Amino acid sequence: MLTSHDGSSLVVDRLYDQVRGQNTAVTCFYFDFAARKEQSATCMLGSLVKQIVSGMERIPEEISRAFQEQKKAIGGSGPQLADLVKMLQDITSSQPTFICIDALDECVGVQRVWVLDSLR
């Protein structure tokens, strides 16, 4: 029997196979009921940006600069949600990108709204 996670893994694997050798990114994020408090919209978008950037030959200057600026901020919290949305928009405007989200229903209500709003 396939679980939701297994099914989405098959989708992600298939996408990777189909875009191999092309300038196309495939990213995924799996929400987990057991980690609901740690899985925010900011966490998810940060993960997606990192996945895309890790597959690039060169990290875009604006993304590198944004992360460096946040490291200098008090507490070094990392980019905020609006910053990550902008980064994702910049990256996906220049490169076809598949974004796979699994178990969105496991995301806490208000965070789910922010996730969907951010991906729009």
C-alpha positions as CSV (number, residue, x, y, z in Angstrom):
1,M,0.0,0.0,0.0
2,L,1.4,3.4,-0.9
3,T,1.2,6.2,1.6
4,S,0.8,9.9,0.5
5,H,4.5,10.4,1.0
6,D,5.3,7.4,-1.2
7,G,3.0,8.7,-3.9
8,S,4.5,12.1,-3.9
9,S,8.0,10.7,-4.0
10,L,7.0,8.8,-7.1
11,V,5.8,12.1,-8.7
12,V,9.0,13.9,-7.7
13,D,11.1,11.1,-9.1
14,R,9.2,11.1,-12.3
15,L,9.6,14.9,-12.7
16,Y,13.3,14.6,-12.1
17,D,13.6,11.9,-14.8
18,Q,11.6,14.0,-17.3
19,V,13.6,17.3,-16.8
20,R,17.1,15.7,-16.6
21,G,19.5,17.7,-18.7
22,Q,17.1,20.6,-19.0
23,N,17.3,24.0,-17.2
24,T,14.3,23.1,-15.0
25,A,14.1,22.8,-11.2
26,V,12.1,20.3,-9.3
27,T,11.5,21.1,-5.6
28,C,9.4,19.4,-2.9
29,F,8.3,19.9,0.6
30,Y,6.6,17.3,2.8
31,F,4.5,18.6,5.7
32,D,4.5,16.3,8.7
33,F,1.8,16.2,11.3
34,A,4.4,15.4,14.0
35,A,6.4,18.6,13.2
36,R,3.5,21.0,12.6
37,K,4.9,23.7,14.9
38,E,8.3,23.8,13.1
39,Q,6.8,23.8,9.6
40,S,5.9,27.4,8.8
41,A,5.4,29.1,5.5
42,T,8.8,30.7,6.0
43,C,10.4,27.3,6.6
44,M,8.8,25.8,3.6
45,L,9.7,28.6,1.2
46,G,13.3,28.7,2.6
47,S,13.6,25.0,1.8
48,L,12.3,25.5,-1.7
49,V,14.7,28.3,-2.4
50,K,17.6,26.3,-1.0
51,Q,16.7,23.3,-3.2
52,I,16.5,25.4,-6.3
53,V,19.7,27.3,-5.6
54,S,21.6,24.1,-4.8
55,G,21.0,22.9,-8.3
56,M,22.4,26.1,-9.9
57,E,25.9,26.5,-11.2
58,R,26.0,30.0,-9.6
59,I,23.9,31.4,-6.8
60,P,22.2,34.6,-8.0
61,E,23.8,37.7,-6.4
62,E,20.6,39.1,-5.0
63,I,19.9,35.8,-3.2
64,S,23.4,35.6,-1.8
65,R,23.3,39.2,-0.7
66,A,19.9,38.7,1.0
67,F,21.1,35.8,3.1
68,Q,24.3,37.7,4.0
69,E,22.3,40.7,5.1
70,Q,20.1,38.6,7.3
71,K,23.1,36.8,8.9
72,K,24.3,40.3,10.0
73,A,20.9,41.2,11.6
74,I,20.5,40.8,15.3
75,G,19.9,37.1,15.9
76,G,20.7,36.1,12.3
77,S,17.2,34.8,11.9
78,G,17.4,34.4,8.1
79,P,15.2,35.9,5.4
80,Q,11.6,36.8,6.2
81,L,8.6,35.4,4.3
82,A,8.3,38.4,2.0
83,D,12.1,38.1,1.2
84,L,11.7,34.4,0.4
85,V,8.6,35.0,-1.8
86,K,10.6,37.6,-3.8
87,M,13.6,35.2,-4.1
88,L,11.3,32.4,-5.4
89,Q,9.7,34.8,-7.8
90,D,13.1,35.9,-9.2
91,I,14.3,32.4,-9.6
92,T,11.2,30.9,-11.1
93,S,10.8,33.8,-13.6
94,S,14.1,32.8,-15.2
95,Q,13.9,29.0,-14.9
96,P,10.9,26.6,-15.3
97,T,10.2,25.2,-11.8
98,F,8.0,22.4,-10.5
99,I,7.0,22.8,-6.9
100,C,5.5,19.7,-5.2
101,I,3.9,20.1,-1.8
102,D,2.8,17.0,0.1
103,A,0.3,16.8,3.0
104,L,-0.6,20.5,3.0
105,D,-3.5,19.5,5.2
106,E,-1.0,18.8,7.9
107,C,0.1,22.5,7.9
108,V,-1.4,24.6,10.7
109,G,-4.4,26.7,9.5
110,V,-2.9,30.2,9.4
111,Q,0.4,28.9,8.0
112,R,-1.5,27.0,5.3
113,V,-3.1,30.3,4.2
114,W,0.4,32.0,4.1
115,V,1.8,29.0,2.1
116,L,-0.9,29.2,-0.5
117,D,-0.8,32.9,-0.7
118,S,3.0,32.9,-1.1
119,L,2.9,30.3,-3.9
120,R,0.2,32.2,-5.8
